[in-house]
Amino acid sequence: MSPAPVRVALIGTRGFGAVHLRTLARLEEAGTARLVGVVDVAEPPAELAALHHRSLADLLAATPVEDRPQIVAIATPIDTHVPLATEALAAGLDVYLEKPPVPALADHRPLLEAARAAGRSVQVGFQARGGGGVDVLRREVAEGASGASGGLGPVTAVHVYGAWQRDRAYYARSAWAGKRRLDGRRVADGVATNPLAHSVHAGLAIAGIDEVADIAGVTTELRRAHDIQADDTTFLRIDPTGTGPAVVCALTTTAPAQSSPWVEISGPRGSHRLYYTEDRSVRTSADGAREELTHERVDLMENLIAHVRDRQVPLLSSLASTGVFSAVLEAIQTVPDPLPIETGVTWRGEGAAAHPVVEHIEETLQAALTAGRPFSELGVSWAREDAVHRWTPPAGA
């Protein structure tokens, strides 16, 4: 006999909430999940009107016991994640929380403790962790560090590359879009903490930088070509406390065309590049021979549902595993605000579809990864010495 569908509520029906609705419709058709309610401050699509509530408390009060949700998915502005997740946990619900999970490192531990006190779990929507490729590269890094024969040998670098394109409409999609702060609260909608956060988190996991204590320091260069508060062109170097490789990230939303982001590990016997959005990777040996691999993917909501049914099933992207990303977010939010890129920017398109292109940005990203150094140390026309900063985790974080 098949198990009953797991009951799910969704907070936030627009933006990425619409993606959750499509996923839940697929899972409902498969008999895996059942949508029992939605929460939104605005009116949802007409087909959801009968399930709509203005708050989680209203939903829980109005829902019969047999329809009470077991899981709440939260797809709301970043600054609302902690209070909403805390409320859901206190009500005895498991939580699917969109990334980034928290707007500040100081919020991470209290939310983790709330989950433990409730005996419930929080899955964080870092989609790259649903792909098997991250674990393949992670094992190769660990094997290289252990001196195992074969493979790439000791991995000397973990490089994270993302060249995306975003237009004015993207940064006008909501009141918090492109902001670092809104009404005195952090929202952290920069390239490294929202659209390409998946790649940063994947790079950390692959490098084996799993805890805040594993970070010695973070070097940042935060820049912006869009007229926004947050960064759209970013260099990060996350140096470990141990002997493992640093994670070097070069990311932008000002590319002339959007390409697949990747994470690459390199060692004396070759390299392995993972295109995590495509679940494929290319391993290249020192002699130039190439091998292409494909990787299985597990939907993170399905993984959470399996975990709710059987707590022995491990979460692929647990809240506990994301504290190290929260530390990187803290570095980005603590250093001074991003500086504008004042030269070498061309705007293409018109109106809401207009988007900036920074000259030679793809080559600049690659050069920063190769050198392991910020853009402004590479002789770019928009170099600013005062754009480069270093952050170290606070004691006991």
Secondary structure, 3 states (H helix, E strand, C coil): CCCCCEEEEEECCCCHHHHHHHHHHHHHHCCCEEEEEEECCCCCCHHHHHHEECCHHHHHHHCCHHHCCCEEEECCCHHHHHHHHHHHHHCCCEEEECCCCCCCHHHHHHHHHHHHHHCCCEEECCHHHHECHHHHHHHHHHHHHHCCCCCCCCCCEEEEEEECECCCCHHHCCCCCCCCEECCEECCCCCCCCCCHHHHHHHHHHHCCCCHHHEEEEEEEEEECCCCCCCCEEEEEEEECCCCCCEEEEEECECCCCCCCEEEEEECCEEEEEECCCCEEEEEECCCCEEEEECCECCHHHHHHHHHHCCCCCCCCEHHHHHHHHHHHHHHHHCCCCEECCCCEEEECCHHHCEEEECCHHHHHHHHHHHCCCHHHCCCCCCCHHHEEEECCCCCC
